[in-house]
Amino acid sequence: MLREIVGETASNKRPLVAVGYGPRCVPVMQLTEAAAGVCELLWLIDGSLPEMRQMTDLLNCFGTVVNIAGLTFEEILQELSSPYTPDAVVTYLDANMATLAQVAEALDLPFHSLATSIVLTDKVEQRRALKDAGLATPACVAVAPGGSEQDLANAESVVGWPAVLKPRSAQGSRYTFFVEDERHLFHLLDELGVRRPDMVLESYLADDPSHSDQPFADYVSVESVVAQGVISHLALTGRFPPAENFRETGFFIPAALNEADQAAVLALATSAIEALGVTTGCLHSEIKFTPDGPRIIEVNGRVGGGVPEMLNRAAGVALLELTLRIALGEAVRINGPVATKRIGYRFFLQPPSLSATVAKISGIDAVNDFPGVDAITVHQGPGSILDWKDGSRNHIVAVVGTADDYEELQTVNRLLNNEVVVTYADVSPGG
């Protein structure tokens, strides 16, 4: 049996789950389908964002929408008073995780503790917690807007070169850059401007030579759930080599790892989850192979992008339903990584590192007609304006589907990158 669920209660009234929801989150229809046999949904959104204002009518079709933009957790509690008092809280994005942790604590509901939510969304605090637990982590320092040249010089002495510059709290590789030296760092900070978010500069994790001859990237992620303190690792997600500035180009489940590497990665993921104090929820832990062994890139306290689709395609596991059941306090235990029948994938066609307008896209049919390809979605169509600093979110098209083996997986990836041609206008180079 794939999972054991302990303590389900029979009731005529479906429980209400408050969902932290935002842009580029889990697709609405996927989440509502997952909730169909489990619960009703209450959407907690930041209504100040244009994307969420546009989505409000759709969300209202599948539950009540509560705008929590700018609200303290006490004010959110007032908004959630009867008849909207939730039976559970879950989130699928980093934003407002700490505030939702306070809401859940006040309502005595399973969720990340406030301390855990902070280390899951603050890269400086996460590095500190992992280091305190005895895990090897890259050197990391905060780079605040308006910092002095002396502050940056001090950061250089701690971190060294090359380094990685990234937001202190963000996802999707936005504002994330490989930094060659001090001059490059100053250039990037100048390009980001004085209104840039709080950043971190951390040592670059060296590439592992033993993985250099492989067609896949030298980093993976572990997809895990934690229920009542019990950690279950569902799957390992492999990747194709990233585009410049760490932009994702392709994910797939299961990762192509030998038994020794898989065991080492799972053990490290377990140690990191325990170090961060996670007792409930869903985790997406990114781990890189280095000459000194696997090292944590970061642990995210949410579902990884595209993971529910890939896991369902590869193994028939309904991850979003599991996240809702765990939020409701059910004791979900899974003996994983789960067996897979095929390889589930999600590819991104990334533009060069530039700012430009998309003028034309051709060749999509060549990929769409390949066996196993389920769908191709155009995310940046003709007329879209690209900003080179926006990371993986700038991808032109996404391809989802299944493959019988890793050779077929690579064939789809080659088709995407060789047959789909994007023409750009008003081009200016990035960083």
C-alpha positions in Angstrom: 0.0 0.0 0.0 1.4 3.4 -1.0 0.4 5.3 2.1 -1.0 4.7 5.4 -3.4 7.4 6.7 -4.2 7.3 10.4 -7.0 9.0 12.2 -9.4 10.0 9.4 -12.7 11.2 10.8 -16.1 10.6 9.3 -18.2 13.8 9.0 -21.0 15.2 6.8 -19.3 18.5 6.9 -16.2 18.9 4.8 -13.3 20.6 6.6 -12.1 24.1 5.4 -8.5 24.5 4.5 -7.0 28.1 4.2 -4.6 28.2 1.3 -1.8 30.7 1.0 -1.9 31.3 -2.8 -0.1 33.6 -5.2 1.3 34.2 -8.6 3.1 31.3 -10.4 1.8 29.0 -7.7 0.2 25.5 -8.1 -2.4 25.7 -10.9 -5.9 26.5 -9.5 -7.6 23.6 -11.3 -5.0 21.1 -10.0 -5.5 22.2 -6.5 -9.3 22.3 -6.6 -9.2 18.8 -8.1 -7.0 17.6 -5.3 -9.4 19.1 -2.8 -12.6 17.6 -4.3 -12.6 14.5 -2.1 -11.0 16.1 0.9 -12.0 19.6 1.8 -13.3 23.1 0.9 -10.9 25.8 0.1 -10.5 29.3 1.5 -8.0 31.4 -0.6 -5.7 33.8 1.2 -4.2 36.1 -1.4 -2.2 39.3 -1.7 -4.8 41.4 -3.6 -2.3 44.2 -4.1 -0.7 42.1 -6.9 -2.1 42.7 -10.3 -1.9 38.9 -11.1 -4.1 38.1 -8.1 -6.7 40.8 -8.9 -7.0 39.2 -12.3 -7.5 35.7 -10.7 -10.0 36.7 -8.0 -13.1 35.8 -10.1 -11.7 32.4 -10.9 -10.7 31.7 -7.4 -14.2 32.7 -6.2 -15.6 29.9 -8.3 -13.9 27.4 -6.0 -14.0 28.9 -2.6 -14.1 32.2 -0.6 -11.3 34.7 -1.3 -9.8 36.7 1.5 -7.4 39.5 0.7 -4.6 39.5 3.3 -2.5 42.2 1.7 -0.7 44.3 4.3 -2.6 42.6 7.2 -1.0 41.5 10.5 -1.7 38.0 11.7 -4.1 39.4 14.3 -6.0 41.2 11.5 -6.0 38.0 9.4 -7.5 36.1 12.4 -10.3 38.6 12.5 -10.9 38.1 8.8 -11.0 34.4 9.4 -13.6 34.5 12.2 -16.9 32.6 11.8 -18.0 31.5 9.3 -14.5 31.3 7.8 -12.6 29.7 10.6 -10.4 27.2 8.9 -9.7 23.6 10.0 -6.2 23.7 8.5 -3.7 26.1 6.9 -1.4 25.3 4.0 0.7 27.4 1.6 2.3 26.8 -1.8 4.6 29.8 -1.8 7.2 31.5 0.4 5.5 34.8 0.7 3.6 35.4 4.0 4.7 31.9 5.4 5.8 33.4 8.7 2.5 35.3 9.1 0.5 32.1 8.3 2.6 30.3 10.9 1.4 32.8 13.5 -2.2 32.3 12.3 -1.9 28.5 12.5 -0.4 28.7 16.0 -3.2 31.0 17.2 -5.8 28.5 15.8 -3.8 25.5 17.1 -3.5 24.0 13.6 -0.6 21.9 12.2 1.8 24.1 10.3 5.5 25.2 10.3 6.3 26.9 13.6 7.2 30.6 13.4 10.9 29.8 13.9 10.8 27.1 11.2 8.9 29.3 8.7 11.7 32.0 9.1 14.5 29.6 8.4 12.6 28.2 5.4 12.2 31.6 3.8 15.3 33.5 5.0 18.5 32.2 3.3 20.8 33.8 5.9 18.9 32.3 8.8 18.7 28.9 7.0 22.5 28.8 6.5 23.0 29.6 10.2 20.6 26.9 11.3 22.1 24.2 9.1 25.6 25.2 10.2 24.6 25.1 13.9 23.4 21.5 13.3 26.8 20.5 12.0 26.0 20.5 8.3 28.5 21.8 5.8 27.2 25.0 4.2 28.8 27.6 1.9 29.8 30.9 3.6 27.0 33.4 3.4 26.6 37.1 4.2 23.7 39.5 3.9 24.0 42.4 1.3 21.4 45.0 2.3 20.4 47.8 -0.1 22.4 50.9 0.6 25.3 49.0 2.1 28.7 50.7 2.0 31.7 49.6 -0.1 33.4 48.5 3.1 30.4 46.2 3.8 30.9 44.6 0.4 34.6 44.3 0.9 33.9 42.5 4.2 31.5 40.2 2.4 34.2 39.4 -0.2 36.7 38.4 2.5 34.2 36.0 4.0 32.7 34.5 0.8 35.6 34.7 -1.8 35.2 34.3 -5.5 33.4 33.0 -7.5 30.2 33.6 -5.6 26.4 33.6 -6.0 24.3 36.7 -5.5 20.6 36.0 -4.8 17.7 37.5 -2.9 17.5 36.8 0.8 13.9 35.6 0.3 12.7 34.6 -3.2 12.2 31.7 -5.6 12.4 30.9 -9.3 16.1 32.1 -9.7 14.9 35.7 -9.9 17.7 38.1 -9.3 20.1 35.2 -8.9 23.5 35.5 -10.5 26.9 33.9 -10.8 29.5 36.5 -9.6 33.0 36.3 -11.0 34.7 39.0 -8.9 34.3 42.3 -7.1 33.9 44.3 -10.3 31.2 42.0 -11.5 29.4 42.2 -8.1 29.3 46.0 -8.2 28.0 45.9 -11.8 25.2 43.6 -10.8 24.2 45.6 -7.8 24.2 48.7 -9.9 21.9 47.0 -12.5 19.5 45.9 -9.8 19.3 49.5 -8.4 18.7 50.9 -5.0 15.2 49.4 -4.8 16.6 45.9 -5.0 15.5 43.5 -2.2 17.8 42.3 0.6 20.4 40.1 -1.0 22.8 37.4 0.1 26.3 36.7 -1.3 27.5 33.1 -0.8 30.3 30.9 -1.8 29.8 29.0 -5.0 29.6 25.3 -4.5 32.3 23.8 -6.7 31.2 21.4 -9.5 31.9 17.7 -9.0 34.2 16.4 -11.7 32.7 12.9 -11.4 29.4 14.3 -12.8 31.0 16.4 -15.6 30.5 13.7 -18.3 26.9 13.2 -17.6 24.0 14.7 -19.7 22.2 15.9 -16.6 22.9 18.6 -14.0 25.0 17.9 -10.9 22.2 18.9 -8.6 18.9 17.3 -7.7 16.0 17.9 -5.4 14.3 15.7 -2.8 10.5 15.9 -2.6 9.4 15.2 0.9 6.4 15.4 3.2 6.4 15.5 7.0 3.4 14.5 9.0 3.3 14.5 12.8 7.1 14.6 12.8 7.5 11.6 10.5 9.6 12.4 7.3 8.7 10.6 4.1 10.8 11.1 0.9 8.6 10.7 -2.1 11.0 11.2 -5.0 14.3 12.6 -6.2 14.0 15.1 -9.1 16.8 15.3 -11.7 17.6 18.3 -13.9 19.2 19.2 -17.2 22.0 21.7 -16.9 20.7 25.2 -16.1 20.9 28.2 -18.4 23.1 31.2 -17.5 22.4 32.6 -14.0 21.0 29.3 -12.7 17.8 29.4 -14.8 16.0 26.0 -14.8 15.8 24.3 -18.2 14.3 20.9 -17.3 13.1 18.7 -14.4 12.3 15.0 -14.3 11.3 12.3 -11.9 13.0 10.0 -11.0 16.5 11.5 -11.0 19.2 9.4 -12.8 21.3 8.5 -9.7 23.1 5.4 -8.6 22.2 3.8 -5.3 25.1 5.3 -3.4 24.4 8.9 -4.6 20.7 8.4 -3.9 21.4 7.2 -0.4 23.7 10.1 0.3 21.3 12.7 -0.9 18.4 11.2 1.1 20.4 11.1 4.2 21.4 14.8 3.8 17.8 15.8 3.1 16.7 14.1 6.3 19.4 15.9 8.3 18.5 19.2 6.9 14.8 18.8 7.5 15.5 17.8 11.1 18.0 20.7 11.5 15.3 23.2 10.4 12.7 21.8 12.9 10.1 20.8 10.4 7.4 18.7 11.9 4.6 19.1 9.3 4.3 20.1 5.7 5.9 19.6 2.3 9.6 20.2 1.5 11.6 20.7 -1.7 15.3 20.3 -0.8 17.9 21.2 -3.5 21.2 19.4 -3.2 24.4 19.7 -5.3 27.1 17.2 -5.8 30.6 18.7 -5.1 34.1 17.4 -4.8 33.5 17.1 -1.1 30.2 15.2 -1.4 26.6 16.4 -1.6 25.8 19.9 -0.1 22.5 21.6 0.6 21.7 24.5 -1.8 18.5 25.3 0.0 15.4 23.8 1.6 12.0 25.2 0.6 8.9 24.7 2.9 6.5 24.1 0.0 5.9 22.0 -3.1 8.5 22.5 -5.8 7.4 23.9 -9.1 6.0 21.3 -11.5 6.6 18.5 -9.0 3.0 17.4 -8.5 2.5 16.9 -12.3 5.8 15.0 -12.7 5.2 12.8 -9.7 1.7 12.0 -10.8 2.9 11.1 -14.3 5.8 9.0 -13.1 4.2 7.2 -10.2 0.5 8.1 -9.9 1.0 9.9 -6.6 -1.4 12.7 -5.8 1.0 15.0 -4.0 -1.4 18.0 -3.7 -4.0 15.8 -2.0 -1.4 14.6 0.4 -0.4 18.2 1.3 -4.1 18.9 2.1 -4.5 15.8 4.2 -1.3 16.5 6.1 -2.5 20.1 6.8 -5.6 18.5 8.3 -3.5 16.6 10.7 -3.7 13.1 9.1 -0.7 10.9 9.8 0.6 10.2 6.3 3.5 7.8 6.1 5.1 6.8 2.7 7.7 4.2 2.1 9.7 6.1 -0.5 11.1 7.0 -2.9 8.0 5.6 -4.5 8.2 3.2 -7.4 7.9 4.9 -10.9 6.5 3.4 -14.1 7.7 6.1 -16.4 9.7 9.3 -16.3 7.6 12.5 -15.7 9.2 15.7 -17.0 8.8 19.4 -17.3 11.1 21.3 -19.6 11.6 25.1 -20.0 12.9 26.8 -23.1 14.9 29.7 -21.7 15.9 32.8 -23.7 19.5 34.1 -23.7 20.4 36.4 -20.9 18.9 39.5 -22.4 16.2 42.1 -22.1 14.1 42.1 -25.3 10.6 41.7 -26.8 9.5 38.3 -28.1 8.8 38.8 -31.8 8.1 35.3 -33.2 8.1 31.7 -32.1 8.2 28.8 -34.6 8.8 25.0 -34.5 6.5 24.2 -31.6 4.7 21.5 -33.7 7.9 19.5 -34.0 7.9 19.0 -30.2 4.1 18.7 -29.8 3.9 15.8 -32.2 6.6 13.7 -30.3 5.2 10.7 -28.5 4.8 11.2 -24.7 4.5 15.0 -25.0 1.2 15.9 -23.2 1.2 19.7 -23.6 3.2 22.7 -24.6 2.4 26.0 -23.0 3.6 29.4 -24.3 4.4 31.6 -21.4 6.1 34.5 -23.2 4.4 34.9 -26.5 5.0 37.5 -29.2 4.8 40.9 -27.7 6.1 39.8 -24.3 8.8 42.0 -22.8 11.6 40.1 -21.1 13.8 41.3 -18.3 17.1 39.4 -18.0 17.0 39.7 -14.2 13.7 37.8 -13.9 15.3 34.3 -13.7 13.4 31.1 -14.6 10.1 32.9 -14.8 11.1 34.3 -18.2 10.9 30.9 -19.9 9.4 31.1 -23.4 7.6 27.7 -23.4 7.0 24.8 -21.1 6.7 21.2 -22.1 5.2 18.5 -19.9 5.0 14.8 -20.6 6.4 11.3 -19.9 9.3 9.2 -21.3 10.0 5.5 -21.3 13.7 6.0 -20.5 16.4 8.6 -20.2 17.4 8.4 -23.9 13.8 9.3 -24.9 13.9 12.1 -22.2 17.0 13.6 -23.8 15.5 13.4 -27.3 12.6 15.6 -26.2 15.0 18.0 -24.6 17.0 18.2 -27.9 13.9 18.7 -29.9 12.8 21.6 -27.7 16.2 23.4 -27.9 16.9 22.6 -31.6 13.5 22.9 -33.3 11.8 25.7 -31.4 13.2 29.0 -32.7 12.5 32.3 -30.9 13.1 35.7 -32.7 13.7 38.7 -30.5 13.4 42.5 -31.0 14.6 45.5 -29.1 17.5 43.4 -27.7 19.8 44.6 -25.0 22.3 42.3 -23.3 21.9 41.3 -19.7 24.5 41.3 -16.8 
